[in-house]
Amino acid sequence: MEENQKIDGADYISLENAKRLKLPFFEQVAAGFPSPASDYQHESLDLNEKFVHQPEASYFVRVRGESMTGLGILDGDYCLADRSEEISNGNIVVAFVNGGLTVKQIDLSTREQGFLRLLPANPDYKPIIIDAYDQFILQGKVTSIHRDTRKY
């Protein structure tokens, strides 16, 4: 797949040819009382190596909306999705539904009854019920969430 091509109406950003960037890495930095961080410095951390396991099957989507705030996914966050990951009940997924992309938690427990549900993580939103009449394609499992905190 070519870099920055369209996938089901959304911009697809390929990670296959992503540049490698190794940054200094400090493990176990306290979120409470400070500790000497130099005691925990490792060589470096490459975010591609840490988060991207199948570059040819991975892509980012940018979240718009508030439906997943209960799982810590906020408006403007970037979700890394992997099309090669096996999807199980309760996973967070990117799905193409009736012409649009959405990020939701998948509920497969009703599959034998002829439908499945895409669950929001915000009580102000209703589940999306998927049955045989819907256009539905699972686009991948969300494997990590990335946020630019400079806006806070």
C-alpha positions as CSV (number, residue, x, y, z in Angstrom):
1,M,0.0,0.0,0.0
2,E,1.4,3.4,-0.9
3,E,2.2,6.0,1.7
4,N,-0.6,8.5,2.6
5,Q,-3.2,6.8,0.3
6,K,-7.0,6.8,1.1
7,I,-8.4,3.8,2.9
8,D,-12.2,3.7,3.1
9,G,-12.5,7.5,3.0
10,A,-9.9,8.2,5.7
11,D,-6.3,9.2,5.3
12,Y,-4.0,6.2,5.7
13,I,-0.5,6.9,6.9
14,S,1.8,3.9,6.2
15,L,4.3,3.0,8.8
16,E,6.2,0.6,6.7
17,N,8.8,3.1,5.7
18,A,8.8,5.2,8.9
19,K,12.0,6.7,10.0
20,R,13.7,5.2,13.0
21,L,14.3,7.7,15.8
22,K,15.9,6.5,19.0
23,L,15.5,8.8,21.9
24,P,16.9,8.7,25.4
25,F,14.8,6.4,27.6
26,F,14.3,6.6,31.4
27,E,12.4,3.7,32.9
28,Q,10.3,3.9,36.1
29,V,10.2,7.7,36.5
30,A,8.1,8.4,39.6
31,A,4.7,10.1,39.2
32,G,4.8,10.8,43.0
33,F,7.8,11.9,45.0
34,P,10.8,12.5,42.6
35,S,13.6,10.0,42.4
36,P,17.0,10.4,40.6
37,A,16.1,9.7,37.0
38,S,19.7,9.1,36.0
39,D,19.6,5.8,37.9
40,Y,17.0,4.5,35.5
41,Q,18.4,5.6,32.1
42,H,18.6,3.0,29.5
43,E,20.4,3.3,26.1
44,S,17.5,4.5,24.0
45,L,13.9,3.7,22.9
46,D,12.7,3.5,19.3
47,L,8.9,4.1,19.3
48,N,8.6,2.1,16.1
49,E,10.2,-1.0,17.8
50,K,8.1,-0.6,20.9
51,F,4.7,0.0,19.4
52,V,4.7,-1.2,15.8
53,H,4.9,-5.0,15.5
54,Q,3.7,-5.4,11.9
55,P,4.6,-2.2,9.9
56,E,3.0,-3.3,6.7
57,A,-0.3,-3.9,8.5
58,S,-0.2,-0.8,10.8
59,Y,-1.6,2.7,10.5
60,F,-2.8,5.6,12.6
61,V,-6.2,7.1,12.9
62,R,-7.0,10.4,14.6
63,V,-10.0,10.3,17.0
64,R,-12.7,12.8,16.7
65,G,-15.4,13.0,19.3
66,E,-16.0,12.0,22.9
67,S,-17.4,8.5,22.7
68,M,-14.3,6.7,24.0
69,T,-13.4,9.0,27.0
70,G,-14.2,6.3,29.5
71,L,-11.2,4.3,28.2
72,G,-9.0,7.3,28.2
73,I,-9.2,7.9,24.4
74,L,-9.8,11.6,23.9
75,D,-10.7,13.8,21.0
76,G,-7.6,14.4,19.0
77,D,-5.7,11.3,20.1
78,Y,-4.0,9.1,17.6
79,C,-4.7,5.4,17.7
80,L,-2.3,3.0,16.2
81,A,-4.2,0.1,14.6
82,D,-2.8,-3.2,13.3
83,R,-4.8,-5.1,10.7
84,S,-2.9,-8.3,11.4
85,E,-3.8,-8.6,15.1
86,E,-6.5,-11.1,16.1
87,I,-9.6,-9.5,17.4
88,S,-11.3,-10.8,20.5
89,N,-14.4,-9.8,22.5
90,G,-13.7,-6.5,24.3
91,N,-10.9,-5.2,22.1
92,I,-10.8,-1.7,20.9
93,V,-11.1,-1.7,17.1
94,V,-11.2,0.6,14.1
95,A,-14.3,-0.4,12.1
96,F,-15.8,0.8,8.8
97,V,-19.5,1.0,9.3
98,N,-22.0,2.2,6.6
99,G,-19.6,4.6,5.0
100,G,-17.5,5.9,7.9
101,L,-14.7,4.9,10.3
102,T,-15.2,4.6,14.0
103,V,-13.1,3.6,17.0
104,K,-15.1,1.5,19.5
105,Q,-14.9,-1.5,21.8
106,I,-16.2,-4.6,20.1
107,D,-18.8,-6.9,21.7
108,L,-18.9,-10.3,20.0
109,S,-21.1,-11.9,22.7
110,T,-24.3,-11.5,20.6
111,R,-22.8,-13.0,17.4
112,E,-24.9,-16.2,17.7
113,Q,-28.0,-14.0,17.8
114,G,-27.1,-12.6,14.4
115,F,-25.6,-9.2,15.4
116,L,-22.7,-7.7,17.2
117,R,-22.2,-4.4,18.9
118,L,-19.6,-1.6,18.8
119,L,-19.6,-0.1,22.3
120,P,-18.8,3.5,23.2
121,A,-17.0,4.2,26.5
122,N,-19.1,7.2,27.4
123,P,-22.6,6.8,28.8
124,D,-23.8,9.7,26.6
125,Y,-23.4,7.6,23.5
126,K,-25.4,4.5,22.4
127,P,-23.9,1.3,21.1
128,I,-23.8,0.7,17.3
129,I,-25.7,-2.5,16.5
130,I,-24.3,-4.3,13.4
131,D,-26.4,-6.9,11.6
132,A,-26.5,-8.5,8.1
133,Y,-28.0,-5.3,6.6
134,D,-25.0,-3.1,7.6
135,Q,-21.8,-2.5,5.6
136,F,-19.2,-3.5,8.1
137,I,-15.5,-4.2,7.8
138,L,-13.1,-4.5,10.8
139,Q,-10.1,-2.4,9.9
140,G,-7.8,-3.5,12.8
141,K,-7.2,-3.7,16.5
142,V,-6.1,-0.6,18.3
143,T,-2.7,-1.5,19.9
144,S,-1.7,1.9,21.4
145,I,-3.0,5.4,21.9
146,H,-0.8,8.5,21.5
147,R,-1.6,12.0,22.7
148,D,0.1,15.4,22.2
149,T,-0.1,16.9,25.7
150,R,1.2,20.3,24.6
151,K,-2.4,21.5,24.2
152,Y,-3.1,21.0,27.9
